[in-house]
Amino acid sequence: MANLDNQWSLSNPGRDELLLWLEPWAEEFVIPARSTVAMRPSGGRPLGEVEWTPDHLIVWASAPTVEVFIDGLLQDSGSATIAVPEDLTRGMLNVVFAGQPAARLGGTPVNGNERLSLWGHIKHRLRW
């Protein structure tokens, strides 16, 4: 077991797995039912922001690196070894990937504020 003094943790008490996305590394972790995930940011910094959707959590880390533990076991991840540049922000990443829906951070839709009309759906289905 690791020393997790400066950590953020979450238990998954349900029957189903929980998917956790860790940004900006674009890493996914599957948290088994009745398991706990803990994240330890480097440098004594706070973890960052947490968002949720009906089927997953998104953690937007603000620390240079983050170690991820599932049930106390350190996970092999890039977030533990690849440091994020100091001035990189969530807003900057959204601008960089805005034109690349397949690479969109956190699964954000192309335009989350705009609803597609019936004609828009038809054109999309027919690939016009």
N, C-alpha and C positions, 0 to 999 in steps of 0.2 A: 504494500500500500504506500501511496505517496503522501507527503506532507502537503496538505491543501489549505494552508492558513489563509491565503488571499484567493478565495474561490467564489464561484457562483455555481449553484447546483440546482437540479430539478429532478424530481422523481416521476416516473411514469407508472401510476398505480393501476392503469387500465389493462384490458385483455389484449389490446392490439399494440403493435410496434408504433413508435413515434419517429418521424423523420426530422432530423435537425440539419439545417443548412448553416454553415459558418462562412460568412463573408468577411473580407474580400477574397478569401482563398477559394471560394466556390467548392467547398468540401461538404460532403453529405455524411452524416452519421446516423445509423439506425439504432434507436434506443429500444431494446426489447421490453416486453411487458414486465412490470414489476421490477424495473431496473432504475438506476440513478445515473445521470450524467453530471459530471462536474467539469468546469472549465476554469483554468488558472491563467489569467493574463500576466504577461511579463512586466517587470519594472514597477510592481505595486500599483499599476494603473487600473482603473475600473474596466469592466468587461466591455461595455458599450450598450447598444440598444437591442431590445428583443421585440420581435413582432410575431404574430401567430396567424395562421389561416386554419381552416377546418381540418387540414390533414398534415400540417407540418409547422415547425418553428423556424424562424430566421433570426440568427444572431449576427448583428453588425458590429464586429469587434473594433475597438478603438486602440487596443494595445498593439505593439509591434509584433508579438507572437502570442499564441494561446495554446496551452496544452489541454487536451481533452481526455477525460477519464470516464470510462463506462464501468460501473460497479467497482471502482477503485483501480482499474487497469488502464495504464497509459495507452492511448491509441496511436498507431503509426499514422502521422499526418503531416502535411506540409505546413500547417498553421503553427506547429511546434518549432519548426526549424527555419522557415522562410519569413524573414522580417518584412513587414509592410513599411513602405517609405513613410517618414514622419508626417508629412503634410498631406497624405492621401486621405480624402474624405469620401463619404458615401455619395454626396452630391456629384463629386468629380467622376466617380465610377459610373453613375447613371448617365452622365453626359457622354462619356467615352463609349458606352455600350448602347446608347439610345437607338442607333440605326441597325443594330444586330439583334433581332428578337430571339434568335437561338441562344445567344450569349447573355441575355438579359439577366441581371442580378436579381436574386430572390424570386424568380419566376414572374416578375412584373409583366403584365400584358403590354402590348405595343402602346396603347393609349388607355390607361386605366380609367380616365374620366369620360371617355367618349363611348357611347353605346352604339352598336352597329345596327343600322336599319334593316328591315326585311330585304330591301333591294341589295343592300351591302352583303347580307348573308348569301343571297342567291348568286351574286357576282363572285363571291369568294368560293362557293361550292363549284361553280362552273369555271372557275379560274380565269375570269375575264379581266 
